[in-house]
Amino acid sequence: MRYLEYQLSYRDDEREALHVIISIRKIGSLIRFISMFAVLAMFFYFVLGWVSDWLTPMDPYSAPSGQAVKAFQPESTMDSRYSPAERLRLYYWYGE
């Protein structure tokens, strides 16, 4: 059975009926396409996640090894040598 055929009429007194032919093969190919698209999308999602994990360093905030020095030392805001007003003035002065 290749086709399913339905007869639909808009009005009871209408003599002509609207014939709708639905191809089972086309429905099957559409379902196959959607399922393959979903499977491949999930596959590429996991592959890109794996590549991203492989490229990122293990701990980007760890202390450097060897002769390297850490360029930034976090400073507590309470122990700062500048007051908040002075820091705001410097912020506007440098334009950053």
N, C-alpha and C positions, 0 to 999 in steps of 0.2 A: 504494500500500500504506500504509494509515493505521496499522495496529496490527501489532505483533509479538506472537505468542502463544506462550507456553511452557507446557509441562505438566511439573510437578514432583511427584513423589510422595515421601512421607516413608518409606514402607516398601514393599517389593516385593509383599507380600501385600495391600496396601491397594487397594481397587478404585477409590476416589474419588481423583481427582488434583486438585492445587491448580493453578488456572489463574491465571497472572499476565499481565495485559495492560499493555503499555508503549506509551504514546502517543508517536509520533515528533514530533508537533507540540509536545507539552508539553516534551519533551527539548530541542527546538530553541529554544523560548521561554525555557527555563531557561538554556541556554548563552548566548543573546542577552542576557538580563538580567545574568548574571554578567560577561560581557565589557563591557557598557555601564557597569556599576557600577565595574569596574576602570579603564576609560578615564576616566570622570568623576572618580573619586577621584584618579587621577594628575594630571588637569588642575587640580583645585582645589588639590592639593598644590603644584604648580609656581606657580600664581597667588598663593597665600598666601606662598610663598617670595620671589617677585618683589616683592610688596607690602612684606614685611618688610625686604628689602634696600633698597627705595626709602625707607622711613621712617627707618631707622637712619642716624645721621650717618657721614660717611666715616671720620674718625678721632676717636673720643671723647676720646682722651688727648692731643690736640695742644694747643699753646699757644693761648690765646684771642687774637682779633684786636681791634683798636680800644682802647677805654678799659677793657675787662674785665681783671681780674687772676685768676690762678689761685689758688683758695682753699686748695689743699693742696699742700704741698711735701714730697716724700718725704724722710725723714730716715734716715740710716744708723744702725743699732742700735749700732755701735761708737762713734759720735761723740755719742751721746745723753748728756744731762746727768743723766739718772736711771739709777740702777742697776736691774738686773732686780728686786730685792726691792722697791725704791721704786715701780717701775712696777706690780708686783703689788699693793702696798698701795693705790695710787691706783685701781687697777682695782676692788678690793673696796670702797673708800671711795665711789666714784661709783656702784657697782652696775651697771656696764655689762658 
